[in-house]
């Protein structure tokens, strides 16, 4: 199934259940951005990095941080 077909299927299902689909750019830097302050990770980025702390003192879990960023970005796109 192509990306476009998946997208259409998802939108159909969402519509069926009265929900909204919001797609973000594939280039959106969801992993490297700190979800609490919006700063970008400045060191060498690697898949091996699972958790890290930003200057705010908050420790991020890689996947949780990315999910938070994607959620925030998708909501931002819906209101603009
Ligand atoms: Zn920060």
PDB file of the backbone (N, CA, C, O) and the ligand in Angstrom, with CONECT records:
HET     ZN  A 101       1
ATOM      1  N   UNK A   1       0.851  -1.199   0.000  1.00  0.00           N
ATOM      2  CA  UNK A   1       0.000   0.000   0.000  1.00  0.00           C
ATOM      3  C   UNK A   1       0.890   1.254   0.000  1.00  0.00           C
ATOM      4  O   UNK A   1       1.822   1.368   0.796  1.00  0.00           O
ATOM      5  N   UNK A   2       0.585   2.179  -0.901  1.00  0.00           N
ATOM      6  CA  UNK A   2       1.408   3.386  -0.993  1.00  0.00           C
ATOM      7  C   UNK A   2       1.123   4.328   0.174  1.00  0.00           C
ATOM      8  O   UNK A   2       0.119   4.186   0.872  1.00  0.00           O
ATOM      9  N   UNK A   3       2.012   5.283   0.372  1.00  0.00           N
ATOM     10  CA  UNK A   3       1.817   6.288   1.424  1.00  0.00           C
ATOM     11  C   UNK A   3       0.486   7.008   1.223  1.00  0.00           C
ATOM     12  O   UNK A   3      -0.250   7.272   2.174  1.00  0.00           O
ATOM     13  N   UNK A   4       0.197   7.320  -0.049  1.00  0.00           N
ATOM     14  CA  UNK A   4      -1.034   8.045  -0.366  1.00  0.00           C
ATOM     15  C   UNK A   4      -2.266   7.202  -0.019  1.00  0.00           C
ATOM     16  O   UNK A   4      -3.249   7.711   0.518  1.00  0.00           O
ATOM     17  N   UNK A   5      -2.193   5.905  -0.336  1.00  0.00           N
ATOM     18  CA  UNK A   5      -3.320   5.016  -0.010  1.00  0.00           C
ATOM     19  C   UNK A   5      -3.519   4.898   1.499  1.00  0.00           C
ATOM     20  O   UNK A   5      -4.648   4.878   1.989  1.00  0.00           O
ATOM     21  N   UNK A   6      -2.400   4.820   2.231  1.00  0.00           N
ATOM     22  CA  UNK A   6      -2.485   4.759   3.700  1.00  0.00           C
ATOM     23  C   UNK A   6      -3.117   6.027   4.256  1.00  0.00           C
ATOM     24  O   UNK A   6      -3.936   5.990   5.174  1.00  0.00           O
ATOM     25  N   UNK A   7      -2.711   7.147   3.672  1.00  0.00           N
ATOM     26  CA  UNK A   7      -3.228   8.439   4.110  1.00  0.00           C
ATOM     27  C   UNK A   7      -4.744   8.511   3.883  1.00  0.00           C
ATOM     28  O   UNK A   7      -5.494   8.938   4.760  1.00  0.00           O
ATOM     29  N   UNK A   8      -5.176   8.085   2.690  1.00  0.00           N
ATOM     30  CA  UNK A   8      -6.600   8.132   2.362  1.00  0.00           C
ATOM     31  C   UNK A   8      -7.404   7.207   3.281  1.00  0.00           C
ATOM     32  O   UNK A   8      -8.500   7.553   3.724  1.00  0.00           O
ATOM     33  N   UNK A   9      -6.848   6.041   3.554  1.00  0.00           N
ATOM     34  CA  UNK A   9      -7.526   5.074   4.421  1.00  0.00           C
ATOM     35  C   UNK A   9      -7.661   5.629   5.842  1.00  0.00           C
ATOM     36  O   UNK A   9      -8.700   5.496   6.490  1.00  0.00           O
ATOM     37  N   UNK A  10      -6.569   6.258   6.302  1.00  0.00           N
ATOM     38  CA  UNK A  10      -6.577   6.848   7.638  1.00  0.00           C
ATOM     39  C   UNK A  10      -7.609   7.974   7.728  1.00  0.00           C
ATOM     40  O   UNK A  10      -8.330   8.090   8.719  1.00  0.00           O
ATOM     41  N   UNK A  11      -7.669   8.805   6.678  1.00  0.00           N
ATOM     42  CA  UNK A  11      -8.618   9.910   6.676  1.00  0.00           C
ATOM     43  C   UNK A  11     -10.058   9.405   6.616  1.00  0.00           C
ATOM     44  O   UNK A  11     -10.960   9.974   7.230  1.00  0.00           O
ATOM     45  N   UNK A  12     -10.250   8.325   5.864  1.00  0.00           N
ATOM     46  CA  UNK A  12     -11.584   7.727   5.779  1.00  0.00           C
ATOM     47  C   UNK A  12     -12.028   7.225   7.146  1.00  0.00           C
ATOM     48  O   UNK A  12     -13.146   7.493   7.588  1.00  0.00           O
ATOM     49  N   UNK A  13     -11.138   6.493   7.809  1.00  0.00           N
ATOM     50  CA  UNK A  13     -11.433   5.953   9.142  1.00  0.00           C
ATOM     51  C   UNK A  13     -11.669   7.076  10.153  1.00  0.00           C
ATOM     52  O   UNK A  13     -12.585   7.015  10.974  1.00  0.00           O
ATOM     53  N   UNK A  14     -10.824   8.092  10.073  1.00  0.00           N
ATOM     54  CA  UNK A  14     -10.948   9.214  11.001  1.00  0.00           C
ATOM     55  C   UNK A  14     -12.298   9.893  10.817  1.00  0.00           C
ATOM     56  O   UNK A  14     -12.983  10.222  11.786  1.00  0.00           O
ATOM     57  N   UNK A  15     -12.664  10.097   9.557  1.00  0.00           N
ATOM     58  CA  UNK A  15     -13.939  10.740   9.241  1.00  0.00           C
ATOM     59  C   UNK A  15     -15.103   9.905   9.785  1.00  0.00           C
ATOM     60  O   UNK A  15     -16.072  10.435  10.328  1.00  0.00           O
ATOM     61  N   UNK A  16     -14.980   8.604   9.625  1.00  0.00           N
ATOM     62  CA  UNK A  16     -16.009   7.665  10.090  1.00  0.00           C
ATOM     63  C   UNK A  16     -16.260   7.826  11.589  1.00  0.00           C
ATOM     64  O   UNK A  16     -17.398   7.772  12.055  1.00  0.00           O
ATOM     65  N   UNK A  17     -15.159   8.025  12.335  1.00  0.00           N
ATOM     66  CA  UNK A  17     -15.265   8.150  13.784  1.00  0.00           C
ATOM     67  C   UNK A  17     -15.294   9.607  14.259  1.00  0.00           C
ATOM     68  O   UNK A  17     -15.201   9.890  15.453  1.00  0.00           O
ATOM     69  N   UNK A  18     -15.428  10.530  13.282  1.00  0.00           N
ATOM     70  CA  UNK A  18     -15.520  11.936  13.642  1.00  0.00           C
ATOM     71  C   UNK A  18     -14.234  12.515  14.203  1.00  0.00           C
ATOM     72  O   UNK A  18     -14.266  13.444  15.010  1.00  0.00           O
ATOM     73  N   UNK A  19     -13.098  11.967  13.776  1.00  0.00           N
ATOM     74  CA  UNK A  19     -11.814  12.449  14.261  1.00  0.00           C
ATOM     75  C   UNK A  19     -11.082  13.213  13.157  1.00  0.00           C
ATOM     76  O   UNK A  19     -11.487  13.195  11.995  1.00  0.00           O
ATOM     77  N   UNK A  20     -10.008  13.878  13.542  1.00  0.00           N
ATOM     78  CA  UNK A  20      -9.242  14.694  12.603  1.00  0.00           C
ATOM     79  C   UNK A  20      -7.844  14.121  12.402  1.00  0.00           C
ATOM     80  O   UNK A  20      -7.189  13.702  13.357  1.00  0.00           O
ATOM     81  N   UNK A  21      -7.394  14.108  11.147  1.00  0.00           N
ATOM     82  CA  UNK A  21      -6.030  13.683  10.839  1.00  0.00           C
ATOM     83  C   UNK A  21      -5.197  14.923  10.546  1.00  0.00           C
ATOM     84  O   UNK A  21      -5.610  15.786   9.772  1.00  0.00           O
ATOM     85  N   UNK A  22      -4.036  15.009  11.158  1.00  0.00           N
ATOM     86  CA  UNK A  22      -3.121  16.101  10.870  1.00  0.00           C
ATOM     87  C   UNK A  22      -1.762  15.504  10.565  1.00  0.00           C
ATOM     88  O   UNK A  22      -1.178  14.819  11.405  1.00  0.00           O
ATOM     89  N   UNK A  23      -1.251  15.761   9.361  1.00  0.00           N
ATOM     90  CA  UNK A  23       0.055  15.218   8.958  1.00  0.00           C
ATOM     91  C   UNK A  23       1.117  16.300   9.059  1.00  0.00           C
ATOM     92  O   UNK A  23       0.916  17.428   8.609  1.00  0.00           O
ATOM     93  N   UNK A  24       2.241  15.948   9.649  1.00  0.00           N
ATOM     94  CA  UNK A  24       3.338  16.908   9.752  1.00  0.00           C
ATOM     95  C   UNK A  24       4.375  16.598   8.675  1.00  0.00           C
ATOM     96  O   UNK A  24       4.351  15.525   8.073  1.00  0.00           O
ATOM     97  N   UNK A  25       5.278  17.533   8.439  1.00  0.00           N
ATOM     98  CA  UNK A  25       6.345  17.329   7.448  1.00  0.00           C
ATOM     99  C   UNK A  25       7.259  16.187   7.866  1.00  0.00           C
ATOM    100  O   UNK A  25       7.565  16.017   9.046  1.00  0.00           O
ATOM    101  N   UNK A  26       7.694  15.397   6.868  1.00  0.00           N
ATOM    102  CA  UNK A  26       8.633  14.313   7.195  1.00  0.00           C
ATOM    103  C   UNK A  26       9.988  14.877   7.613  1.00  0.00           C
ATOM    104  O   UNK A  26      10.817  14.157   8.169  1.00  0.00           O
ATOM    105  N   UNK A  27      10.213  16.161   7.346  1.00  0.00           N
ATOM    106  CA  UNK A  27      11.485  16.799   7.706  1.00  0.00           C
ATOM    107  C   UNK A  27      11.403  17.481   9.061  1.00  0.00           C
ATOM    108  O   UNK A  27      12.398  18.025   9.539  1.00  0.00           O
ATOM    109  N   UNK A  28      10.238  17.462   9.684  1.00  0.00           N
ATOM    110  CA  UNK A  28      10.116  18.086  10.999  1.00  0.00           C
ATOM    111  C   UNK A  28      11.076  17.393  11.978  1.00  0.00           C
ATOM    112  O   UNK A  28      11.046  16.169  12.107  1.00  0.00           O
ATOM    113  N   UNK A  29      11.927  18.166  12.667  1.00  0.00           N
ATOM    114  CA  UNK A  29      12.958  17.567  13.534  1.00  0.00           C
ATOM    115  C   UNK A  29      12.412  17.091  14.876  1.00  0.00           C
ATOM    116  O   UNK A  29      12.754  17.640  15.923  1.00  0.00           O
ATOM    117  N   UNK A  30      11.564  16.072  14.839  1.00  0.00           N
ATOM    118  CA  UNK A  30      10.868  15.655  16.067  1.00  0.00           C
ATOM    119  C   UNK A  30      11.809  15.084  17.132  1.00  0.00           C
ATOM    120  O   UNK A  30      11.543  15.215  18.326  1.00  0.00           O
ATOM    121  N   UNK A  31      12.889  14.460  16.712  1.00  0.00           N
ATOM    122  CA  UNK A  31      13.782  13.821  17.691  1.00  0.00           C
ATOM    123  C   UNK A  31      14.737  14.808  18.347  1.00  0.00           C
ATOM    124  O   UNK A  31      14.935  14.778  19.562  1.00  0.00           O
ATOM    125  N   UNK A  32      15.328  15.685  17.535  1.00  0.00           N
ATOM    126  CA  UNK A  32      16.407  16.544  18.018  1.00  0.00           C
ATOM    127  C   UNK A  32      15.928  17.791  18.750  1.00  0.00           C
ATOM    128  O   UNK A  32      16.732  18.528  19.319  1.00  0.00           O
ATOM    129  N   UNK A  33      14.599  18.031  18.736  1.00  0.00           N
ATOM    130  CA  UNK A  33      14.089  19.224  19.402  1.00  0.00           C
ATOM    131  C   UNK A  33      13.667  18.891  20.832  1.00  0.00           C
ATOM    132  O   UNK A  33      13.034  17.864  21.075  1.00  0.00           O
ATOM    133  N   UNK A  34      14.020  19.765  21.774  1.00  0.00           N
ATOM    134  CA  UNK A  34      13.588  19.581  23.150  1.00  0.00           C
ATOM    135  C   UNK A  34      12.116  19.971  23.238  1.00  0.00           C
ATOM    136  O   UNK A  34      11.751  21.106  22.930  1.00  0.00           O
ATOM    137  N   UNK A  35      11.279  19.035  23.657  1.00  0.00           N
ATOM    138  CA  UNK A  35       9.841  19.306  23.644  1.00  0.00           C
ATOM    139  C   UNK A  35       9.414  20.346  24.669  1.00  0.00           C
ATOM    140  O   UNK A  35       8.343  20.938  24.531  1.00  0.00           O
ATOM    141  N   UNK A  36      10.224  20.582  25.694  1.00  0.00           N
ATOM    142  CA  UNK A  36       9.802  21.557  26.713  1.00  0.00           C
ATOM    143  C   UNK A  36      10.113  22.993  26.333  1.00  0.00           C
ATOM    144  O   UNK A  36       9.365  23.901  26.697  1.00  0.00           O
ATOM    145  N   UNK A  37      11.229  23.224  25.590  1.00  0.00           N
ATOM    146  CA  UNK A  37      11.624  24.613  25.322  1.00  0.00           C
ATOM    147  C   UNK A  37      11.838  24.911  23.843  1.00  0.00           C
ATOM    148  O   UNK A  37      12.014  26.076  23.486  1.00  0.00           O
ATOM    149  N   UNK A  38      11.829  23.897  22.958  1.00  0.00           N
ATOM    150  CA  UNK A  38      11.956  24.136  21.529  1.00  0.00           C
ATOM    151  C   UNK A  38      13.383  24.286  21.033  1.00  0.00           C
ATOM    152  O   UNK A  38      13.603  24.459  19.834  1.00  0.00           O
ATOM    153  N   UNK A  39      14.358  24.224  21.938  1.00  0.00           N
ATOM    154  CA  UNK A  39      15.758  24.292  21.514  1.00  0.00           C
ATOM    155  C   UNK A  39      16.130  23.006  20.775  1.00  0.00           C
ATOM    156  O   UNK A  39      15.488  21.972  20.954  1.00  0.00           O
ATOM    157  N   UNK A  40      17.189  23.081  19.930  1.00  0.00           N
ATOM    158  CA  UNK A  40      17.638  21.908  19.194  1.00  0.00           C
ATOM    159  C   UNK A  40      18.861  21.287  19.855  1.00  0.00           C
ATOM    160  O   UNK A  40      19.732  21.987  20.371  1.00  0.00           O
ATOM    161  N   UNK A  41      18.906  19.976  19.829  1.00  0.00           N
ATOM    162  CA  UNK A  41      20.078  19.260  20.325  1.00  0.00           C
ATOM    163  C   UNK A  41      21.274  19.691  19.490  1.00  0.00           C
ATOM    164  O   UNK A  41      21.224  19.633  18.261  1.00  0.00           O
ATOM    165  N   UNK A  42      22.343  20.123  20.139  1.00  0.00           N
ATOM    166  CA  UNK A  42      23.455  20.729  19.406  1.00  0.00           C
ATOM    167  C   UNK A  42      24.639  19.790  19.186  1.00  0.00           C
ATOM    168  O   UNK A  42      25.506  20.083  18.362  1.00  0.00           O
ATOM    169  N   UNK A  43      24.694  18.685  19.894  1.00  0.00           N
ATOM    170  CA  UNK A  43      25.833  17.770  19.741  1.00  0.00           C
ATOM    171  C   UNK A  43      25.672  16.853  18.545  1.00  0.00           C
ATOM    172  O   UNK A  43      24.764  17.043  17.735  1.00  0.00           O
ATOM    173  N   UNK A  44      26.536  15.868  18.425  1.00  0.00           N
ATOM    174  CA  UNK A  44      26.443  14.896  17.356  1.00  0.00           C
ATOM    175  C   UNK A  44      25.265  13.971  17.650  1.00  0.00           C
ATOM    176  O   UNK A  44      25.200  13.351  18.711  1.00  0.00           O
ATOM    177  N   UNK A  45      24.337  13.886  16.701  1.00  0.00           N
ATOM    178  CA  UNK A  45      23.119  13.104  16.925  1.00  0.00           C
ATOM    179  C   UNK A  45      23.336  11.653  16.533  1.00  0.00           C
ATOM    180  O   UNK A  45      23.997  11.370  15.534  1.00  0.00           O
ATOM    181  N   UNK A  46      22.785  10.735  17.312  1.00  0.00           N
ATOM    182  CA  UNK A  46      22.958   9.318  17.029  1.00  0.00           C
ATOM    183  C   UNK A  46      21.753   8.536  17.510  1.00  0.00           C
ATOM    184  O   UNK A  46      21.102   8.911  18.486  1.00  0.00           O
ATOM    185  N   UNK A  47      21.461   7.445  16.816  1.00  0.00           N
ATOM    186  CA  UNK A  47      20.349   6.585  17.213  1.00  0.00           C
ATOM    187  C   UNK A  47      20.574   5.962  18.587  1.00  0.00           C
ATOM    188  O   UNK A  47      19.627   5.539  19.252  1.00  0.00           O
ATOM    189  N   UNK A  48      21.842   5.911  19.005  1.00  0.00           N
ATOM    190  CA  UNK A  48      22.164   5.295  20.300  1.00  0.00           C
ATOM    191  C   UNK A  48      21.738   6.169  21.476  1.00  0.00           C
ATOM    192  O   UNK A  48      21.651   5.695  22.609  1.00  0.00           O
ATOM    193  N   UNK A  49      21.473   7.454  21.200  1.00  0.00           N
ATOM    194  CA  UNK A  49      21.060   8.367  22.273  1.00  0.00           C
ATOM    195  C   UNK A  49      19.601   8.084  22.632  1.00  0.00           C
ATOM    196  O   UNK A  49      18.707   8.314  21.818  1.00  0.00           O
ATOM    197  N   UNK A  50      19.359   7.589  23.842  1.00  0.00           N
ATOM    198  CA  UNK A  50      17.995   7.254  24.250  1.00  0.00           C
ATOM    199  C   UNK A  50      17.406   8.299  25.202  1.00  0.00           C
ATOM    200  O   UNK A  50      16.210   8.585  25.158  1.00  0.00           O
ATOM    201  N   UNK A  51      18.242   8.855  26.044  1.00  0.00           N
ATOM    202  CA  UNK A  51      17.789   9.919  26.942  1.00  0.00           C
ATOM    203  C   UNK A  51      18.869  10.991  26.992  1.00  0.00           C
ATOM    204  O   UNK A  51      20.052  10.701  26.809  1.00  0.00           O
ATOM    205  N   UNK A  52      18.464  12.209  27.236  1.00  0.00           N
ATOM    206  CA  UNK A  52      19.428  13.284  27.410  1.00  0.00           C
ATOM    207  C   UNK A  52      18.745  14.411  28.163  1.00  0.00           C
ATOM    208  O   UNK A  52      17.518  14.471  28.254  1.00  0.00           O
ATOM    209  N   UNK A  53      19.564  15.297  28.698  1.00  0.00           N
ATOM    210  CA  UNK A  53      19.040  16.417  29.467  1.00  0.00           C
ATOM    211  C   UNK A  53      19.321  17.717  28.732  1.00  0.00           C
ATOM    212  O   UNK A  53      20.390  17.881  28.143  1.00  0.00           O
ATOM    213  N   UNK A  54      18.367  18.644  28.762  1.00  0.00           N
ATOM    214  CA  UNK A  54      18.603  19.944  28.156  1.00  0.00           C
ATOM    215  C   UNK A  54      18.974  20.932  29.250  1.00  0.00           C
ATOM    216  O   UNK A  54      18.948  20.605  30.436  1.00  0.00           O
ATOM    217  N   UNK A  55      19.323  22.160  28.830  1.00  0.00           N
ATOM    218  CA  UNK A  55      19.805  23.150  29.788  1.00  0.00           C
ATOM    219  C   UNK A  55      18.744  23.525  30.813  1.00  0.00           C
ATOM    220  O   UNK A  55      19.073  24.053  31.876  1.00  0.00           O
ATOM    221  N   UNK A  56      17.483  23.263  30.513  1.00  0.00           N
ATOM    222  CA  UNK A  56      16.402  23.526  31.463  1.00  0.00           C
ATOM    223  C   UNK A  56      16.464  22.540  32.637  1.00  0.00           C
ATOM    224  O   UNK A  56      15.786  22.730  33.646  1.00  0.00           O
ATOM    225  N   UNK A  57      17.275  21.496  32.500  1.00  0.00           N
ATOM    226  CA  UNK A  57      17.399  20.520  33.577  1.00  0.00           C
ATOM    227  C   UNK A  57      16.447  19.351  33.447  1.00  0.00           C
ATOM    228  O   UNK A  57      16.401  18.484  34.320  1.00  0.00           O
ATOM    229  N   UNK A  58      15.684  19.320  32.360  1.00  0.00           N
ATOM    230  CA  UNK A  58      14.715  18.245  32.159  1.00  0.00           C
ATOM    231  C   UNK A  58      15.362  17.105  31.356  1.00  0.00           C
ATOM    232  O   UNK A  58      15.996  17.342  30.328  1.00  0.00           O
ATOM    233  N   UNK A  59      15.194  15.881  31.835  1.00  0.00           N
ATOM    234  CA  UNK A  59      15.707  14.723  31.111  1.00  0.00           C
ATOM    235  C   UNK A  59      14.627  14.182  30.185  1.00  0.00           C
ATOM    236  O   UNK A  59      13.514  13.892  30.626  1.00  0.00           O
ATOM    237  N   UNK A  60      14.953  14.046  28.907  1.00  0.00           N
ATOM    238  CA  UNK A  60      13.997  13.561  27.911  1.00  0.00           C
ATOM    239  C   UNK A  60      14.253  12.106  27.554  1.00  0.00           C
ATOM    240  O   UNK A  60      15.399  11.693  27.378  1.00  0.00           O
ATOM    241  N   UNK A  61      13.182  11.334  27.450  1.00  0.00           N
ATOM    242  CA  UNK A  61      13.242  10.027  26.819  1.00  0.00           C
ATOM    243  C   UNK A  61      13.091  10.289  25.317  1.00  0.00           C
ATOM    244  O   UNK A  61      12.191  11.024  24.911  1.00  0.00           O
ATOM    245  N   UNK A  62      13.947   9.705  24.502  1.00  0.00           N
ATOM    246  CA  UNK A  62      13.954   9.986  23.062  1.00  0.00           C
ATOM    247  C   UNK A  62      12.569   9.831  22.406  1.00  0.00           C
ATOM    248  O   UNK A  62      12.099  10.737  21.718  1.00  0.00           O
ATOM    249  N   UNK A  63      11.935   8.692  22.624  1.00  0.00           N
ATOM    250  CA  UNK A  63      10.664   8.420  21.957  1.00  0.00           C
ATOM    251  C   UNK A  63       9.525   9.269  22.502  1.00  0.00           C
ATOM    252  O   UNK A  63       8.681   9.757  21.750  1.00  0.00           O
ATOM    253  N   UNK A  64       9.513   9.440  23.835  1.00  0.00           N
ATOM    254  CA  UNK A  64       8.466  10.267  24.451  1.00  0.00           C
ATOM    255  C   UNK A  64       8.603  11.707  23.981  1.00  0.00           C
ATOM    256  O   UNK A  64       7.612  12.370  23.677  1.00  0.00           O
ATOM    257  N   UNK A  65       9.845  12.185  23.925  1.00  0.00           N
ATOM    258  CA  UNK A  65      10.107  13.546  23.468  1.00  0.00           C
ATOM    259  C   UNK A  65       9.643  13.737  22.023  1.00  0.00           C
ATOM    260  O   UNK A  65       9.011  14.742  21.698  1.00  0.00           O
ATOM    261  N   UNK A  66       9.959  12.770  21.160  1.00  0.00           N
ATOM    262  CA  UNK A  66       9.558  12.869  19.753  1.00  0.00           C
ATOM    263  C   UNK A  66       8.031  12.852  19.628  1.00  0.00           C
ATOM    264  O   UNK A  66       7.464  13.608  18.840  1.00  0.00           O
ATOM    265  N   UNK A  67       7.370  11.993  20.403  1.00  0.00           N
ATOM    266  CA  UNK A  67       5.913  11.906  20.350  1.00  0.00           C
ATOM    267  C   UNK A  67       5.280  13.222  20.786  1.00  0.00           C
ATOM    268  O   UNK A  67       4.300  13.674  20.194  1.00  0.00           O
ATOM    269  N   UNK A  68       5.846  13.836  21.828  1.00  0.00           N
ATOM    270  CA  UNK A  68       5.341  15.124  22.311  1.00  0.00           C
ATOM    271  C   UNK A  68       5.513  16.192  21.235  1.00  0.00           C
ATOM    272  O   UNK A  68       4.605  16.989  20.999  1.00  0.00           O
ATOM    273  N   UNK A  69       6.679  16.212  20.580  1.00  0.00           N
ATOM    274  CA  UNK A  69       6.935  17.196  19.521  1.00  0.00           C
ATOM    275  C   UNK A  69       5.979  17.017  18.341  1.00  0.00           C
ATOM    276  O   UNK A  69       5.474  17.998  17.796  1.00  0.00           O
ATOM    277  N   UNK A  70       5.732  15.772  17.950  1.00  0.00           N
ATOM    278  CA  UNK A  70       4.840  15.493  16.820  1.00  0.00           C
ATOM    279  C   UNK A  70       3.413  15.919  17.157  1.00  0.00           C
ATOM    280  O   UNK A  70       2.710  16.488  16.322  1.00  0.00           O
ATOM    281  N   UNK A  71       2.995  15.637  18.392  1.00  0.00           N
ATOM    282  CA  UNK A  71       1.659  16.027  18.830  1.00  0.00           C
ATOM    283  C   UNK A  71       1.501  17.546  18.817  1.00  0.00           C
ATOM    284  O   UNK A  71       0.504  18.073  18.321  1.00  0.00           O
ATOM    285  N   UNK A  72       2.500  18.244  19.369  1.00  0.00           N
ATOM    286  CA  UNK A  72       2.461  19.714  19.427  1.00  0.00           C
ATOM    287  C   UNK A  72       2.436  20.306  18.024  1.00  0.00           C
ATOM    288  O   UNK A  72       1.667  21.226  17.744  1.00  0.00           O
ATOM    289  N   UNK A  73       3.287  19.770  17.138  1.00  0.00           N
ATOM    290  CA  UNK A  73       3.359  20.286  15.764  1.00  0.00           C
ATOM    291  C   UNK A  73       2.046  20.029  15.013  1.00  0.00           C
ATOM    292  O   UNK A  73       1.582  20.893  14.270  1.00  0.00           O
ATOM    293  N   UNK A  74       1.454  18.860  15.202  1.00  0.00           N
ATOM    294  CA  UNK A  74       0.213  18.547  14.494  1.00  0.00           C
ATOM    295  C   UNK A  74      -0.921  19.466  14.954  1.00  0.00           C
ATOM    296  O   UNK A  74      -1.759  19.874  14.150  1.00  0.00           O
ATOM    297  N   UNK A  75      -0.942  19.788  16.246  1.00  0.00           N
ATOM    298  CA  UNK A  75      -1.969  20.715  16.749  1.00  0.00           C
ATOM    299  C   UNK A  75      -1.719  22.121  16.216  1.00  0.00           C
ATOM    300  O   UNK A  75      -2.662  22.834  15.871  1.00  0.00           O
ATOM    301  N   UNK A  76      -0.446  22.522  16.148  1.00  0.00           N
ATOM    302  CA  UNK A  76      -0.100  23.846  15.630  1.00  0.00           C
ATOM    303  C   UNK A  76      -0.571  23.982  14.174  1.00  0.00           C
ATOM    304  O   UNK A  76      -1.090  25.025  13.776  1.00  0.00           O
ATOM    305  N   UNK A  77      -0.380  22.909  13.384  1.00  0.00           N
ATOM    306  CA  UNK A  77      -0.787  22.961  11.973  1.00  0.00           C
ATOM    307  C   UNK A  77      -2.303  23.045  11.825  1.00  0.00           C
ATOM    308  O   UNK A  77      -2.804  23.624  10.861  1.00  0.00           O
ATOM    309  N   UNK A  78      -3.034  22.467  12.780  1.00  0.00           N
ATOM    310  CA  UNK A  78      -4.493  22.478  12.699  1.00  0.00           C
ATOM    311  C   UNK A  78      -5.072  23.873  12.951  1.00  0.00           C
ATOM    312  O   UNK A  78      -6.128  24.211  12.417  1.00  0.00           O
ATOM    313  N   UNK A  79      -4.392  24.673  13.753  1.00  0.00           N
ATOM    314  CA  UNK A  79      -4.939  25.994  14.091  1.00  0.00           C
ATOM    315  C   UNK A  79      -4.373  27.112  13.234  1.00  0.00           C
ATOM    316  O   UNK A  79      -4.798  28.261  13.355  1.00  0.00           O
ATOM    317  N   UNK A  80      -3.399  26.785  12.350  1.00  0.00           N
ATOM    318  CA  UNK A  80      -2.849  27.857  11.504  1.00  0.00           C
ATOM    319  C   UNK A  80      -3.279  27.667  10.055  1.00  0.00           C
ATOM    320  O   UNK A  80      -2.916  28.467   9.193  1.00  0.00           O
TER     321      UNK A  80
HETATM  322 ZN    ZN A 101      15.537  23.385  27.422  1.00  0.00          ZN
END
